[in-house]
Amino acid sequence: MNMVHKPNAENAAGTRSVSTERREREKVEMRRRIMDAAREMFARSGYDAVTLRGVANAIEYSPAAIYQYFPDKKSLIIEICLADYASLTEVLAECNAIKNPLARLREMAWRYAQWGVTHPNHYRMLTVHLLQYGVDEIGEAGYVRHLPPEEDADSFLLSCVEEAMAAGLLKPRHTDGQLVAATMWAALHGVVSLEINMDAERRRSLGFVAAVFNTRVKAMLDVLMEGYFNIDSR
């Protein structure tokens, strides 16, 4: 008698589980590919110039199939911005464990600069091109409360500055904590933006070849910290 082997329920369930997990991994990987390609295109060309068809072509994917992942361009840029924003805020949040407000402030600034220069397209998206898209529209839709990230970074800076003021670490002539925080963020944003956007010829003309990025960041932070705070009293 010929007997047909039938998988038991446990094996069938296991097979379905493995298959489902594989499909989920493939979906996650495809979403990542779409977002990476779109991020580069948005950062290079701006929001209006990018189309879902163009993104699909960039990754050699069916234009029709890409709608299974993102129904429109708006949903795509929102997800990119949320992912990038989460990446940056995770880096900054790690500084909360530092008790000394000046040490926390310096470490946060250093990490912000390092994240920006190692994620240039992410940084451009969140600080330049997102403004072209419309921060208010994203905020009103309830996707995220603080965009672009300088708002959140500025809040972090301000809390550090205010804590330093309360501890008597801010020099007496500086009485406006918001001004101190805003000035520090402007310098920080400037050094990152110059690094990721300046062409080689302009960089050489300003002597940036001799002064590497980390050296410039350290020098900037030394000037700001020594100018605003009683460093010796830490």
C-alpha positions, 0 to 999 in steps of 0.5 A: 500500500502506498502511503502519502506522508502528510506533515503534522500540524506542528511541522506545517506551522513551523514551515509557515512560520519560517516562510512568514519570517523570511517574507517579513525580512524581505519586506524590511530589506526592500523598505530600507532599499527604497528609503535609502535611495529616496533619501539620497534623491531628496537630499540631492534634488529636493522634494519636488523633483523626486517621484516614486517612479524615479525611486523605483527606477533607481533600485530597479524595482517595479514602479507599481510594486513600490506602492505596496510599501508607500502609497505616495511620496508624502508617506515616504518622506515622513517615514524617512524623516522619522527614522532619521530623527529617531537615529539622531535622538537616540545618539543624543539621549545617550548623553542623559546619563552624564551628570555634569551639565558641562560635560553632558553639553560638550558630549552631546555637541560632539555626538551631534557633529559626528552623526551629522558628518557620518550621515550627510544625507540624513542631516541634509534631509532633516535640516534643509530639505524637510523645511522645503517640504513643510515642517508644519504639515508633518507636525500637524499630522501628528507624526512627530512633535519636533522637526527639524532636529535642531529644535530638539537639539536646541531644547537639549542645549537649553536644558544643559545651559539652564542647569549650568546657570543654576549651578553657577557655571555660566559666566555672570555677563551671560544672563540669557540661557536661550541666547547661549543655547541658540548661539552654540547650536548655530556654531555646531550646525555651521561646522557640520553644514560646511563639512558636508556641503563645501566643495574641495576647491572652497575647502582648500581656499579656507585652509580646511585641508590642514584643519581636519573636521574633528580638530575644528569641532574641538576648537569650536567647542573649546572657544564656546565653552571657555567663553560662556562657562566657568570651566575651572569650577567644574 
